[in-house]
Amino acid sequence: MEHNKMIINDNDYTKVMAKIDGLMAKGSKNISKEELEEIKQLALAAQEYEQQKYALVSPKIH
């Protein structure tokens, strides 16, 4: 699944953040390469959602 399709609303975002927290709680010595890649993909999805939801609009100077 493409990371940009994972999060479409706040509920999805909350689930993704909980998943990231759960994986990170295992600690760096206890996490597999696959889980590390999953964290990366989930984090990218969360970042993309945040950028879309909280887009900053440049002020217009007249």
PyMOL Python script that loads the backbone (N, CA, C, O; Angstrom):
from pymol import cmd

cmd.read_pdbstr("""\
ATOM      1  N   MET A   1       0.849  -1.184   0.000  1.00  0.00           N
ATOM      2  CA  MET A   1       0.000   0.000   0.000  1.00  0.00           C
ATOM      3  C   MET A   1       0.891   1.243   0.000  1.00  0.00           C
ATOM      4  O   MET A   1       1.862   1.316   0.753  1.00  0.00           O
ATOM      5  N   GLU A   2       0.562   2.199  -0.833  1.00  0.00           N
ATOM      6  CA  GLU A   2       1.305   3.445  -0.847  1.00  0.00           C
ATOM      7  C   GLU A   2       1.039   4.204   0.438  1.00  0.00           C
ATOM      8  O   GLU A   2      -0.090   4.240   0.927  1.00  0.00           O
ATOM      9  N   HIS A   3       2.087   4.811   0.983  1.00  0.00           N
ATOM     10  CA  HIS A   3       1.918   5.510   2.256  1.00  0.00           C
ATOM     11  C   HIS A   3       0.934   6.664   2.171  1.00  0.00           C
ATOM     12  O   HIS A   3       0.291   6.988   3.169  1.00  0.00           O
ATOM     13  N   ASN A   4       0.796   7.292   1.013  1.00  0.00           N
ATOM     14  CA  ASN A   4      -0.119   8.424   0.916  1.00  0.00           C
ATOM     15  C   ASN A   4      -1.587   8.004   0.905  1.00  0.00           C
ATOM     16  O   ASN A   4      -2.470   8.860   0.962  1.00  0.00           O
ATOM     17  N   LYS A   5      -1.858   6.718   0.833  1.00  0.00           N
ATOM     18  CA  LYS A   5      -3.236   6.224   0.847  1.00  0.00           C
ATOM     19  C   LYS A   5      -3.629   5.700   2.234  1.00  0.00           C
ATOM     20  O   LYS A   5      -4.789   5.348   2.452  1.00  0.00           O
ATOM     21  N   MET A   6      -2.685   5.645   3.162  1.00  0.00           N
ATOM     22  CA  MET A   6      -2.948   5.068   4.481  1.00  0.00           C
ATOM     23  C   MET A   6      -3.815   5.959   5.362  1.00  0.00           C
ATOM     24  O   MET A   6      -4.647   5.461   6.120  1.00  0.00           O
ATOM     25  N   ILE A   7      -3.627   7.264   5.268  1.00  0.00           N
ATOM     26  CA  ILE A   7      -4.287   8.183   6.189  1.00  0.00           C
ATOM     27  C   ILE A   7      -5.190   9.124   5.403  1.00  0.00           C
ATOM     28  O   ILE A   7      -4.727   9.934   4.600  1.00  0.00           O
ATOM     29  N   ILE A   8      -6.482   8.999   5.654  1.00  0.00           N
ATOM     30  CA  ILE A   8      -7.416   9.887   4.966  1.00  0.00           C
ATOM     31  C   ILE A   8      -8.222  10.752   5.947  1.00  0.00           C
ATOM     32  O   ILE A   8      -8.942  11.660   5.532  1.00  0.00           O
ATOM     33  N   ASN A   9      -8.094  10.460   7.258  1.00  0.00           N
ATOM     34  CA  ASN A   9      -8.805  11.261   8.251  1.00  0.00           C
ATOM     35  C   ASN A   9      -8.082  11.181   9.602  1.00  0.00           C
ATOM     36  O   ASN A   9      -7.095  10.460   9.753  1.00  0.00           O
ATOM     37  N   ASP A  10      -8.590  11.930  10.569  1.00  0.00           N
ATOM     38  CA  ASP A  10      -7.940  11.979  11.882  1.00  0.00           C
ATOM     39  C   ASP A  10      -7.915  10.620  12.581  1.00  0.00           C
ATOM     40  O   ASP A  10      -6.973  10.313  13.311  1.00  0.00           O
ATOM     41  N   ASN A  11      -8.941   9.815  12.360  1.00  0.00           N
ATOM     42  CA  ASN A  11      -8.986   8.491  12.972  1.00  0.00           C
ATOM     43  C   ASN A  11      -7.839   7.622  12.443  1.00  0.00           C
ATOM     44  O   ASN A  11      -7.158   6.946  13.215  1.00  0.00           O
ATOM     45  N   ASP A  12      -7.637   7.645  11.136  1.00  0.00           N
ATOM     46  CA  ASP A  12      -6.516   6.901  10.541  1.00  0.00           C
ATOM     47  C   ASP A  12      -5.183   7.407  11.098  1.00  0.00           C
ATOM     48  O   ASP A  12      -4.288   6.622  11.412  1.00  0.00           O
ATOM     49  N   TYR A  13      -5.070   8.730  11.214  1.00  0.00           N
ATOM     50  CA  TYR A  13      -3.840   9.340  11.723  1.00  0.00           C
ATOM     51  C   TYR A  13      -3.546   8.853  13.146  1.00  0.00           C
ATOM     52  O   TYR A  13      -2.409   8.513  13.471  1.00  0.00           O
ATOM     53  N   THR A  14      -4.570   8.823  13.978  1.00  0.00           N
ATOM     54  CA  THR A  14      -4.405   8.363  15.359  1.00  0.00           C
ATOM     55  C   THR A  14      -3.938   6.908  15.398  1.00  0.00           C
ATOM     56  O   THR A  14      -3.071   6.554  16.197  1.00  0.00           O
ATOM     57  N   LYS A  15      -4.505   6.077  14.545  1.00  0.00           N
ATOM     58  CA  LYS A  15      -4.107   4.662  14.490  1.00  0.00           C
ATOM     59  C   LYS A  15      -2.660   4.512  14.031  1.00  0.00           C
ATOM     60  O   LYS A  15      -1.912   3.705  14.582  1.00  0.00           O
ATOM     61  N   VAL A  16      -2.269   5.286  13.028  1.00  0.00           N
ATOM     62  CA  VAL A  16      -0.895   5.213  12.522  1.00  0.00           C
ATOM     63  C   VAL A  16       0.087   5.662  13.593  1.00  0.00           C
ATOM     64  O   VAL A  16       1.131   5.039  13.781  1.00  0.00           O
ATOM     65  N   MET A  17      -0.241   6.737  14.294  1.00  0.00           N
ATOM     66  CA  MET A  17       0.663   7.223  15.340  1.00  0.00           C
ATOM     67  C   MET A  17       0.787   6.210  16.475  1.00  0.00           C
ATOM     68  O   MET A  17       1.868   6.039  17.039  1.00  0.00           O
ATOM     69  N   ALA A  18      -0.308   5.541  16.811  1.00  0.00           N
ATOM     70  CA  ALA A  18      -0.265   4.501  17.846  1.00  0.00           C
ATOM     71  C   ALA A  18       0.606   3.330  17.389  1.00  0.00           C
ATOM     72  O   ALA A  18       1.357   2.766  18.185  1.00  0.00           O
ATOM     73  N   LYS A  19       0.508   2.969  16.123  1.00  0.00           N
ATOM     74  CA  LYS A  19       1.325   1.879  15.571  1.00  0.00           C
ATOM     75  C   LYS A  19       2.801   2.247  15.626  1.00  0.00           C
ATOM     76  O   LYS A  19       3.638   1.429  16.008  1.00  0.00           O
ATOM     77  N   ILE A  20       3.117   3.485  15.242  1.00  0.00           N
ATOM     78  CA  ILE A  20       4.507   3.953  15.305  1.00  0.00           C
ATOM     79  C   ILE A  20       5.010   3.896  16.745  1.00  0.00           C
ATOM     80  O   ILE A  20       6.108   3.401  17.002  1.00  0.00           O
ATOM     81  N   ASP A  21       4.216   4.398  17.675  1.00  0.00           N
ATOM     82  CA  ASP A  21       4.606   4.388  19.092  1.00  0.00           C
ATOM     83  C   ASP A  21       4.849   2.972  19.588  1.00  0.00           C
ATOM     84  O   ASP A  21       5.816   2.719  20.308  1.00  0.00           O
ATOM     85  N   GLY A  22       3.973   2.049  19.204  1.00  0.00           N
ATOM     86  CA  GLY A  22       4.122   0.659  19.626  1.00  0.00           C
ATOM     87  C   GLY A  22       5.397   0.027  19.098  1.00  0.00           C
ATOM     88  O   GLY A  22       6.093  -0.682  19.824  1.00  0.00           O
ATOM     89  N   LEU A  23       5.701   0.283  17.841  1.00  0.00           N
ATOM     90  CA  LEU A  23       6.923  -0.264  17.257  1.00  0.00           C
ATOM     91  C   LEU A  23       8.164   0.360  17.884  1.00  0.00           C
ATOM     92  O   LEU A  23       9.139  -0.337  18.162  1.00  0.00           O
ATOM     93  N   MET A  24       8.130   1.665  18.106  1.00  0.00           N
ATOM     94  CA  MET A  24       9.287   2.336  18.689  1.00  0.00           C
ATOM     95  C   MET A  24       9.514   1.929  20.143  1.00  0.00           C
ATOM     96  O   MET A  24      10.645   1.950  20.629  1.00  0.00           O
ATOM     97  N   ALA A  25       8.450   1.564  20.824  1.00  0.00           N
ATOM     98  CA  ALA A  25       8.563   1.149  22.220  1.00  0.00           C
ATOM     99  C   ALA A  25       9.359  -0.146  22.371  1.00  0.00           C
ATOM    100  O   ALA A  25       9.857  -0.446  23.457  1.00  0.00           O
ATOM    101  N   LYS A  26       9.481  -0.910  21.292  1.00  0.00           N
ATOM    102  CA  LYS A  26      10.262  -2.149  21.342  1.00  0.00           C
ATOM    103  C   LYS A  26      11.748  -1.869  21.559  1.00  0.00           C
ATOM    104  O   LYS A  26      12.479  -2.722  22.061  1.00  0.00           O
ATOM    105  N   GLY A  27      12.177  -0.699  21.187  1.00  0.00           N
ATOM    106  CA  GLY A  27      13.578  -0.336  21.336  1.00  0.00           C
ATOM    107  C   GLY A  27      14.386  -0.716  20.110  1.00  0.00           C
ATOM    108  O   GLY A  27      14.049  -1.662  19.397  1.00  0.00           O
ATOM    109  N   SER A  28      15.453   0.027  19.874  1.00  0.00           N
ATOM    110  CA  SER A  28      16.249  -0.164  18.659  1.00  0.00           C
ATOM    111  C   SER A  28      16.918  -1.530  18.591  1.00  0.00           C
ATOM    112  O   SER A  28      17.190  -2.025  17.497  1.00  0.00           O
ATOM    113  N   LYS A  29      17.184  -2.138  19.720  1.00  0.00           N
ATOM    114  CA  LYS A  29      17.843  -3.446  19.725  1.00  0.00           C
ATOM    115  C   LYS A  29      16.873  -4.594  19.461  1.00  0.00           C
ATOM    116  O   LYS A  29      17.292  -5.707  19.146  1.00  0.00           O
ATOM    117  N   ASN A  30      15.583  -4.321  19.589  1.00  0.00           N
ATOM    118  CA  ASN A  30      14.577  -5.381  19.475  1.00  0.00           C
ATOM    119  C   ASN A  30      13.699  -5.264  18.240  1.00  0.00           C
ATOM    120  O   ASN A  30      12.720  -5.998  18.105  1.00  0.00           O
ATOM    121  N   ILE A  31      14.032  -4.363  17.351  1.00  0.00           N
ATOM    122  CA  ILE A  31      13.177  -4.135  16.192  1.00  0.00           C
ATOM    123  C   ILE A  31      13.821  -4.738  14.946  1.00  0.00           C
ATOM    124  O   ILE A  31      15.033  -4.649  14.752  1.00  0.00           O
ATOM    125  N   SER A  32      12.994  -5.346  14.113  1.00  0.00           N
ATOM    126  CA  SER A  32      13.507  -5.971  12.890  1.00  0.00           C
ATOM    127  C   SER A  32      13.660  -4.928  11.782  1.00  0.00           C
ATOM    128  O   SER A  32      13.138  -3.818  11.881  1.00  0.00           O
ATOM    129  N   LYS A  33      14.376  -5.301  10.738  1.00  0.00           N
ATOM    130  CA  LYS A  33      14.523  -4.411   9.587  1.00  0.00           C
ATOM    131  C   LYS A  33      13.171  -4.135   8.950  1.00  0.00           C
ATOM    132  O   LYS A  33      12.917  -3.028   8.475  1.00  0.00           O
ATOM    133  N   GLU A  34      12.304  -5.138   8.940  1.00  0.00           N
ATOM    134  CA  GLU A  34      10.972  -4.965   8.363  1.00  0.00           C
ATOM    135  C   GLU A  34      10.154  -3.964   9.178  1.00  0.00           C
ATOM    136  O   GLU A  34       9.447  -3.125   8.620  1.00  0.00           O
ATOM    137  N   GLU A  35      10.258  -4.062  10.495  1.00  0.00           N
ATOM    138  CA  GLU A  35       9.529  -3.131  11.359  1.00  0.00           C
ATOM    139  C   GLU A  35      10.092  -1.714  11.227  1.00  0.00           C
ATOM    140  O   GLU A  35       9.342  -0.738  11.266  1.00  0.00           O
ATOM    141  N   LEU A  36      11.393  -1.606  11.074  1.00  0.00           N
ATOM    142  CA  LEU A  36      12.009  -0.302  10.871  1.00  0.00           C
ATOM    143  C   LEU A  36      11.503   0.331   9.571  1.00  0.00           C
ATOM    144  O   LEU A  36      11.220   1.528   9.526  1.00  0.00           O
ATOM    145  N   GLU A  37      11.394  -0.469   8.533  1.00  0.00           N
ATOM    146  CA  GLU A  37      10.854   0.026   7.255  1.00  0.00           C
ATOM    147  C   GLU A  37       9.391   0.419   7.415  1.00  0.00           C
ATOM    148  O   GLU A  37       8.945   1.404   6.828  1.00  0.00           O
ATOM    149  N   GLU A  38       8.642  -0.345   8.207  1.00  0.00           N
ATOM    150  CA  GLU A  38       7.239  -0.013   8.446  1.00  0.00           C
ATOM    151  C   GLU A  38       7.124   1.331   9.161  1.00  0.00           C
ATOM    152  O   GLU A  38       6.269   2.146   8.816  1.00  0.00           O
ATOM    153  N   ILE A  39       7.981   1.563  10.154  1.00  0.00           N
ATOM    154  CA  ILE A  39       7.981   2.851  10.847  1.00  0.00           C
ATOM    155  C   ILE A  39       8.236   3.975   9.852  1.00  0.00           C
ATOM    156  O   ILE A  39       7.562   5.004   9.875  1.00  0.00           O
ATOM    157  N   LYS A  40       9.211   3.768   8.983  1.00  0.00           N
ATOM    158  CA  LYS A  40       9.545   4.786   7.985  1.00  0.00           C
ATOM    159  C   LYS A  40       8.343   5.104   7.110  1.00  0.00           C
ATOM    160  O   LYS A  40       8.027   6.274   6.895  1.00  0.00           O
ATOM    161  N   GLN A  41       7.670   4.078   6.603  1.00  0.00           N
ATOM    162  CA  GLN A  41       6.508   4.284   5.731  1.00  0.00           C
ATOM    163  C   GLN A  41       5.355   4.952   6.478  1.00  0.00           C
ATOM    164  O   GLN A  41       4.697   5.845   5.944  1.00  0.00           O
ATOM    165  N   LEU A  42       5.118   4.521   7.703  1.00  0.00           N
ATOM    166  CA  LEU A  42       4.052   5.122   8.505  1.00  0.00           C
ATOM    167  C   LEU A  42       4.360   6.583   8.806  1.00  0.00           C
ATOM    168  O   LEU A  42       3.475   7.436   8.752  1.00  0.00           O
ATOM    169  N   ALA A  43       5.622   6.864   9.123  1.00  0.00           N
ATOM    170  CA  ALA A  43       6.022   8.244   9.419  1.00  0.00           C
ATOM    171  C   ALA A  43       5.863   9.137   8.190  1.00  0.00           C
ATOM    172  O   ALA A  43       5.434  10.285   8.309  1.00  0.00           O
ATOM    173  N   LEU A  44       6.203   8.622   7.021  1.00  0.00           N
ATOM    174  CA  LEU A  44       6.018   9.392   5.784  1.00  0.00           C
ATOM    175  C   LEU A  44       4.538   9.682   5.544  1.00  0.00           C
ATOM    176  O   LEU A  44       4.173  10.783   5.131  1.00  0.00           O
ATOM    177  N   ALA A  45       3.697   8.695   5.803  1.00  0.00           N
ATOM    178  CA  ALA A  45       2.259   8.890   5.634  1.00  0.00           C
ATOM    179  C   ALA A  45       1.741   9.937   6.615  1.00  0.00           C
ATOM    180  O   ALA A  45       0.944  10.801   6.247  1.00  0.00           O
ATOM    181  N   ALA A  46       2.195   9.858   7.858  1.00  0.00           N
ATOM    182  CA  ALA A  46       1.770  10.824   8.871  1.00  0.00           C
ATOM    183  C   ALA A  46       2.238  12.230   8.499  1.00  0.00           C
ATOM    184  O   ALA A  46       1.485  13.195   8.628  1.00  0.00           O
ATOM    185  N   GLN A  47       3.470  12.339   8.041  1.00  0.00           N
ATOM    186  CA  GLN A  47       4.005  13.641   7.647  1.00  0.00           C
ATOM    187  C   GLN A  47       3.204  14.233   6.484  1.00  0.00           C
ATOM    188  O   GLN A  47       2.882  15.421   6.489  1.00  0.00           O
ATOM    189  N   GLU A  48       2.891  13.419   5.509  1.00  0.00           N
ATOM    190  CA  GLU A  48       2.117  13.892   4.360  1.00  0.00           C
ATOM    191  C   GLU A  48       0.731  14.362   4.794  1.00  0.00           C
ATOM    192  O   GLU A  48       0.250  15.398   4.336  1.00  0.00           O
ATOM    193  N   TYR A  49       0.095  13.600   5.676  1.00  0.00           N
ATOM    194  CA  TYR A  49      -1.231  13.982   6.170  1.00  0.00           C
ATOM    195  C   TYR A  49      -1.155  15.302   6.925  1.00  0.00           C
ATOM    196  O   TYR A  49      -1.994  16.183   6.735  1.00  0.00           O
ATOM    197  N   GLU A  50      -0.144  15.437   7.786  1.00  0.00           N
ATOM    198  CA  GLU A  50       0.025  16.676   8.547  1.00  0.00           C
ATOM    199  C   GLU A  50       0.233  17.870   7.614  1.00  0.00           C
ATOM    200  O   GLU A  50      -0.328  18.942   7.844  1.00  0.00           O
ATOM    201  N   GLN A  51       1.025  17.693   6.579  1.00  0.00           N
ATOM    202  CA  GLN A  51       1.283  18.786   5.643  1.00  0.00           C
ATOM    203  C   GLN A  51       0.022  19.202   4.899  1.00  0.00           C
ATOM    204  O   GLN A  51      -0.180  20.384   4.618  1.00  0.00           O
ATOM    205  N   GLN A  52      -0.827  18.225   4.582  1.00  0.00           N
ATOM    206  CA  GLN A  52      -2.076  18.542   3.891  1.00  0.00           C
ATOM    207  C   GLN A  52      -3.075  19.203   4.841  1.00  0.00           C
ATOM    208  O   GLN A  52      -3.742  20.171   4.479  1.00  0.00           O
ATOM    209  N   LYS A  53      -3.167  18.672   6.049  1.00  0.00           N
ATOM    210  CA  LYS A  53      -4.155  19.174   7.001  1.00  0.00           C
ATOM    211  C   LYS A  53      -3.782  20.553   7.540  1.00  0.00           C
ATOM    212  O   LYS A  53      -4.641  21.415   7.726  1.00  0.00           O
ATOM    213  N   TYR A  54      -2.500  20.743   7.786  1.00  0.00           N
ATOM    214  CA  TYR A  54      -2.043  21.985   8.405  1.00  0.00           C
ATOM    215  C   TYR A  54      -1.210  22.821   7.439  1.00  0.00           C
ATOM    216  O   TYR A  54      -0.203  23.411   7.827  1.00  0.00           O
ATOM    217  N   ALA A  55      -1.630  22.866   6.199  1.00  0.00           N
ATOM    218  CA  ALA A  55      -0.898  23.619   5.184  1.00  0.00           C
ATOM    219  C   ALA A  55      -0.824  25.091   5.576  1.00  0.00           C
ATOM    220  O   ALA A  55      -1.819  25.709   5.954  1.00  0.00           O
ATOM    221  N   LEU A  56       0.373  25.624   5.474  1.00  0.00           N
ATOM    222  CA  LEU A  56       0.580  27.035   5.773  1.00  0.00           C
ATOM    223  C   LEU A  56       0.428  27.830   4.484  1.00  0.00           C
ATOM    224  O   LEU A  56       0.984  27.479   3.443  1.00  0.00           O
ATOM    225  N   VAL A  57      -0.325  28.888   4.579  1.00  0.00           N
ATOM    226  CA  VAL A  57      -0.541  29.743   3.428  1.00  0.00           C
ATOM    227  C   VAL A  57       0.342  30.972   3.609  1.00  0.00           C
ATOM    228  O   VAL A  57       0.334  31.613   4.660  1.00  0.00           O
ATOM    229  N   SER A  58       1.085  31.280   2.585  1.00  0.00           N
ATOM    230  CA  SER A  58       1.951  32.461   2.644  1.00  0.00           C
ATOM    231  C   SER A  58       1.114  33.721   2.701  1.00  0.00           C
ATOM    232  O   SER A  58       0.119  33.850   1.988  1.00  0.00           O
ATOM    233  N   PRO A  59       1.518  34.646   3.551  1.00  0.00           N
ATOM    234  CA  PRO A  59       0.762  35.907   3.617  1.00  0.00           C
ATOM    235  C   PRO A  59       0.958  36.711   2.331  1.00  0.00           C
ATOM    236  O   PRO A  59       2.008  36.658   1.691  1.00  0.00           O
ATOM    237  N   LYS A  60      -0.074  37.444   1.982  1.00  0.00           N
ATOM    238  CA  LYS A  60       0.001  38.288   0.786  1.00  0.00           C
ATOM    239  C   LYS A  60       0.321  39.707   1.233  1.00  0.00           C
ATOM    240  O   LYS A  60      -0.330  40.268   2.113  1.00  0.00           O
ATOM    241  N   ILE A  61       1.324  40.256   0.611  1.00  0.00           N
ATOM    242  CA  ILE A  61       1.725  41.617   0.929  1.00  0.00           C
ATOM    243  C   ILE A  61       1.226  42.528  -0.188  1.00  0.00           C
ATOM    244  O   ILE A  61       1.492  42.299  -1.368  1.00  0.00           O
ATOM    245  N   HIS A  62       0.515  43.537   0.206  1.00  0.00           N
ATOM    246  CA  HIS A  62      -0.050  44.473  -0.785  1.00  0.00           C
ATOM    247  C   HIS A  62       0.748  45.733  -0.843  1.00  0.00           C
ATOM    248  O   HIS A  62       0.424  46.634  -1.616  1.00  0.00           O
TER     249      HIS A  62
END
""", "prot")
cmd.dss("prot")
cmd.show_as("cartoon", "prot")
cmd.util.cbc("prot")
cmd.orient("prot")
